[in-house]
C-alpha cells in the first residue's frame, strides 16, 4: 500500500520529479555529458558504479530535498545500491524527504505503425515485489510515439494502461509515459490523438485506481489540462524530451498543473571535474529554475 504522506506530497506538493533513471543504453551518453569518457571504465560494472556515484553525488547535494523536489525516479541498479550505507530509496525518503520511484521497463520494441511499444516484461511481478520491499512508491515505463498514427498510439496507450493495472495490483502508483518525439512534423496531431486515447483509458479505471502521467511538453499550451483535472490522475509530469533546460522550462511554465520530470535537463552543466562547491551551486541553480517553471502554472 502506498504511504499517505508520500501520496499527498506527490498529489499536491510544490516541486518536481527528478529523473535519475538512465539505463544501460543511455548511461555512456549521460556519463559523457558529465565529463566521463568511455575510456574511463573498462566494463559495465565500472560504468554502472560511475553513474551511481554521479547519482549519489546529486542526491547528497544540499539542494536535493523535498522542499523543491517531490520525487526521484531510479534505475533498478540504483535502487539496489546504497547511499552512505542506506538503500537508495530509504536514503531518499528518510534523509531528503523525496519520494522514490522505479523505472521498470526493459526498453522498446522495434518501431511499427509509427510507434515503439514496451518490450515484454516477464519478470515484472518479481521486480514489483522487490520494489515494494525496498520502499518504492511508484514506477515508470516509457513508450515512444514517432508519428500521428491513430492505431499505433492506441496500441501504445492500451499497453501502458494494461501494465499500469498490473503495477497498481502491487500497491504501487504507475507513471504512464507515452513520449511523443519532439522532432516529428505531426507532433501536435499526435498529441491530440494521444489525449483522446489516454482519456478513454482513464475513464475505464475504478475510482480508487490512481495513476500518474509523464508526457512530452505539448505544442499547444494546456493540451493536457483535461488529464491534469481527471479524478484518476494523481499528477501530470513533463519530460524534457531533448529540449534545452531553458526551452523546457519556458514550455512547462505555460502548462497549468503540469510539473517537471527532467533527466538530462536537470543534470545539464554538472561535471565530474567540478569541486563540490561548484557542483552544488550548479545543481542548486538547475533545481531552482525547474522548480520555478513547475510552480508557475
BABA-48598 format. One line per field, with one value per residue (C-alpha): x, y, z. Coordinates in steps of 0.1 Angstrom, whole numbers. Layout:
<nodes>
c1 <- X|...
c2 <- Y|...
c3 <- Z|...
</nodes>
This chain:
<nodes>
c1 <- 0|12|22|-3|22|41|8|-1|33|31|-6|-3|33|51|81|90|101|139|145|177|169|193|197|224|218|218|244|275|259|249|285|300|278|291|327|335|347|342|378|375|358|366|334|297|302|327|303|274|295|304|268|258|285|271|236|247|265|233|212|236|239|224|198|184|155|117|115|117|119|89|102|130|129|156|171|169|207|204|176|197|227|233|240|260|253|215|194|190|152|154|180|158|128|144|173|159|121|120|95|113|101|115|119|106|105|131|134|115|104|113|91|59|29|48|53|76|58|73|94|79|85|81|97|77|58|91|106|75|76|112|103|77|102|126|101|94|62|57|71|78|77|84|70|77|54|71|40|4|-8|-42|-38|-2|-10|-40|-17|9|-17|-36|-3|7|-25|-26|8|-2|-30|-5|16|-15|-22|10|0|24|15|24|37|23|48|39|66|59|92|98|112|83|63|29|36|5|-17|-1|-8|-45|-48|-29|-51|-82|-67|-55|-88|-106|-83|-87|-124|-124|-105|-121|-123|-96|-71|-48|-21|4|12|46|41|61|56|28|28|-4|-3|-27|-34|-33|-53|-82|-58|-45|-81|-91|-100|-79|-47|-25|-2|9|46|65|97|122|125|156|147|173|165|157|132|117|112|96|72|64|55|27|10|-12|-9|20|53|87|102|135|166|192|178|183|219|229|261|272|307|328|356|337|346|318|311|308|288|263|259|253|227|210|206|192|168|156|149|130|111|101|88|69|51|45|13
c2 <- 0|35|58|85|112|104|103|138|151|139|150|185|194|223|210|185|149|143|116|97|66|63|26|6|21|57|55|62|93|105|99|117|148|145|147|109|95|58|50|58|25|-10|-29|-25|-29|0|21|15|22|56|65|55|77|106|100|97|130|146|130|141|176|203|214|180|177|177|215|216|180|159|126|109|81|54|28|-8|-9|24|10|-20|2|22|59|64|28|31|16|45|46|47|75|95|94|95|119|140|137|128|101|72|58|30|26|-8|-11|-32|-9|-5|-29|-20|7|-5|17|48|38|18|-2|-17|-49|-78|-78|-114|-108|-77|-92|-102|-67|-51|-73|-63|-26|-28|-44|-16|12|23|44|41|31|45|29|47|40|63|78|88|96|107|72|66|29|30|55|35|4|23|37|4|-15|12|10|-28|-28|0|-21|-49|-23|-10|-45|-44|-12|10|41|37|66|61|76|76|100|120|126|164|165|149|171|160|163|185|160|131|149|154|116|108|130|111|76|84|99|68|45|68|68|30|28|22|54|41|34|64|68|95|106|116|135|154|192|199|222|239|250|232|204|180|201|177|150|172|176|139|123|92|112|118|142|150|155|166|151|174|152|168|204|225|232|268|259|230|254|280|255|240|273|277|244|248|220|202|198|187|153|162|140|155|190|185|174|200|217|192|178|152|177|203|209|200|237|243|211|221|257|244|218|243|267|240|228|263|270|238|244|279|266|238|261|289|273
c3 <- 0|-8|20|26|34|2|-17|-5|-13|-49|-53|-40|-32|-49|-68|-95|-100|-107|-133|-123|-143|-172|-181|-198|-233|-222|-195|-216|-230|-196|-183|-213|-206|-170|-183|-180|-213|-223|-219|-181|-175|-187|-180|-175|-137|-137|-159|-136|-105|-120|-129|-94|-79|-100|-88|-52|-55|-68|-41|-13|-26|-2|-27|-33|-9|-6|-4|-42|-53|-47|-60|-79|-105|-100|-123|-108|-101|-83|-62|-54|-44|-12|-4|27|38|33|4|-21|-17|21|19|-5|18|53|46|17|21|-16|-28|-46|-79|-101|-138|-146|-184|-203|-233|-265|-293|-329|-345|-360|-372|-361|-325|-303|-276|-245|-248|-229|-191|-180|-146|-138|-108|-91|-97|-83|-52|-47|-52|-25|-1|-7|0|-36|-40|-78|-111|-146|-181|-214|-248|-279|-305|-337|-359|-356|-362|-346|-345|-332|-305|-294|-291|-270|-246|-243|-234|-209|-190|-191|-174|-152|-138|-130|-111|-93|-81|-61|-43|-64|-84|-121|-142|-176|-201|-239|-251|-283|-301|-302|-338|-357|-382|-370|-332|-325|-343|-324|-291|-299|-307|-275|-253|-265|-260|-225|-215|-228|-206|-176|-178|-177|-144|-110|-88|-65|-93|-94|-119|-129|-165|-179|-212|-237|-234|-260|-290|-278|-241|-218|-243|-214|-189|-191|-178|-150|-139|-142|-109|-116|-122|-92|-111|-147|-151|-182|-198|-213|-244|-258|-253|-236|-199|-208|-235|-215|-185|-208|-223|-189|-174|-200|-190|-159|-134|-151|-132|-145|-145|-162|-166|-190|-184|-146|-149|-176|-166|-139|-143|-125|-126|-106|-70|-45|-41|-79|-83|-55|-69|-104|-93|-70|-99|-121|-94|-87|-124|-128|-96|-107|-140|-123|-99|-125|-137
</nodes>
